[in-house]
Amino acid sequence: MCIRLTVFVSTLLAVRAFAQVSPISITLEGATPTQAVFSYDAPDAASCTITVAEKATSAVPVHDVDPALFPGADQDLARPSTVVSGTWRSVTIGARTSEQAKDQKLYSRALQAATAHTFSVTCTRSAG
């Protein structure tokens, strides 16, 4: 079973959620111009994939969750800032830092200020 949520965050921080298969409640816990914190209940203890992109270029992930730059950055349970309690997760997107990526270049992990972003979570139920 695959569950996909999409949340649009604009400069006004309006939130909309859409789900396939069964609904999952997703909450925008807070945001700054360069960070956003979302929470949700995953269907089970398996990792979920996080996708965040600038709304204008939705096919290109932001640096903070780009697995080509930072392997595992798109997996909620692999992110050091993720808070977990059972299946409930709180994920912070947009770190206020720069880091050296897999390509040895330095990238800001902050979200682009004053820019609309699309946030999606895809959870696949683990076997068992």
C-alpha positions as CSV (number, residue, x, y, z in Angstrom):
1,M,0.0,0.0,0.0
2,C,1.4,3.4,-1.0
3,I,0.3,6.6,0.6
4,R,1.3,10.0,-0.9
5,L,0.5,13.4,0.6
6,T,1.2,16.7,-0.9
7,V,1.2,19.9,1.0
8,F,1.7,23.3,-0.6
9,V,3.4,25.9,1.5
10,S,3.2,29.4,0.2
11,T,4.5,32.6,1.7
12,L,1.2,32.8,3.6
13,L,1.8,29.2,4.7
14,A,-1.5,27.9,3.5
15,V,-1.7,24.1,3.8
16,R,-3.6,21.6,1.7
17,A,-3.3,17.9,2.0
18,F,-4.3,15.2,-0.6
19,A,-3.9,11.5,-0.1
20,Q,-4.2,8.4,-2.2
21,V,-5.5,5.2,-0.7
22,S,-6.3,6.4,2.8
23,P,-6.1,9.8,4.4
24,I,-3.3,10.8,6.7
25,S,-3.5,13.9,8.8
26,I,-0.6,16.2,8.1
27,T,0.0,19.3,10.1
28,L,2.2,22.3,9.5
29,E,3.6,22.8,13.0
30,G,5.5,26.0,12.2
31,A,7.6,27.8,9.7
32,T,10.2,30.4,9.3
33,P,11.3,31.9,6.0
34,T,13.9,29.1,5.6
35,Q,12.4,26.2,7.5
36,A,9.2,24.3,7.9
37,V,8.1,21.7,10.4
38,F,5.5,19.1,9.5
39,S,4.0,16.3,11.5
40,Y,2.0,13.2,10.5
41,D,1.2,9.7,11.5
42,A,2.9,7.1,9.3
43,P,0.9,3.9,8.6
44,D,3.6,1.8,10.4
45,A,7.2,1.9,11.6
46,A,8.7,1.8,8.2
47,S,10.6,4.9,6.8
48,C,8.6,7.3,4.6
49,T,10.1,9.2,1.6
50,I,10.0,13.0,1.9
51,T,9.9,15.2,-1.3
52,V,10.2,19.0,-1.1
53,A,10.5,21.2,-4.2
54,E,10.0,24.8,-5.0
55,K,6.5,25.0,-6.5
56,A,7.7,26.6,-9.7
57,T,10.2,23.7,-10.3
58,S,8.4,20.8,-8.7
59,A,10.5,18.1,-10.5
60,V,13.7,19.3,-8.8
61,P,14.1,18.6,-5.0
62,V,15.4,21.2,-2.7
63,H,19.0,20.6,-1.5
64,D,17.9,19.6,2.0
65,V,16.1,16.5,0.8
66,D,18.0,15.7,-2.4
67,P,19.3,12.2,-2.1
68,A,21.7,12.7,-5.0
69,L,23.5,15.3,-2.8
70,F,22.8,14.0,0.7
71,P,22.1,10.2,0.6
72,G,19.2,9.3,2.8
73,A,18.1,12.9,3.2
74,D,14.7,12.0,1.7
75,Q,14.0,9.3,4.3
76,D,12.2,10.7,7.3
77,L,13.7,8.3,9.8
78,A,17.3,8.9,8.5
79,R,17.1,12.6,9.1
80,P,18.7,13.6,12.4
81,S,16.1,16.3,13.1
82,T,13.1,14.0,12.8
83,V,11.3,13.4,16.1
84,V,9.5,10.0,16.4
85,S,6.9,8.8,18.9
86,G,5.5,5.4,17.8
87,T,4.3,6.1,14.2
88,W,4.0,9.9,14.8
89,R,6.7,11.9,13.1
90,S,7.8,15.5,13.2
91,V,10.1,16.5,10.3
92,T,12.0,19.7,9.9
93,I,12.8,20.7,6.4
94,G,15.4,23.4,5.7
95,A,18.5,23.2,8.0
96,R,20.1,26.5,8.8
97,T,23.5,25.4,7.7
98,S,25.6,24.5,4.7
99,E,27.1,21.1,4.2
100,Q,29.5,19.4,1.9
101,A,27.5,17.1,-0.4
102,K,28.4,13.8,-2.1
103,D,29.8,15.8,-5.0
104,Q,32.2,17.6,-2.6
105,K,30.6,21.0,-3.1
106,L,29.1,23.1,-0.3
107,Y,25.3,23.5,-0.4
108,S,22.9,25.5,1.8
109,R,20.3,23.3,3.3
110,A,17.9,26.2,4.0
111,L,14.7,26.6,2.1
112,Q,14.6,29.6,-0.3
113,A,12.9,32.4,1.5
114,A,9.7,34.0,0.1
115,T,9.2,31.0,-2.2
116,A,6.3,28.5,-2.4
117,H,7.3,24.9,-1.8
118,T,5.6,21.6,-2.4
119,F,6.0,19.0,0.4
120,S,5.0,15.3,-0.1
121,V,5.3,12.2,2.0
122,T,5.1,8.7,0.5
123,C,4.8,5.8,2.9
124,T,4.7,2.2,1.8
125,R,3.4,-0.3,4.3
126,S,6.1,-2.8,5.3
127,A,5.4,-6.5,4.8
128,G,4.0,-8.3,7.7
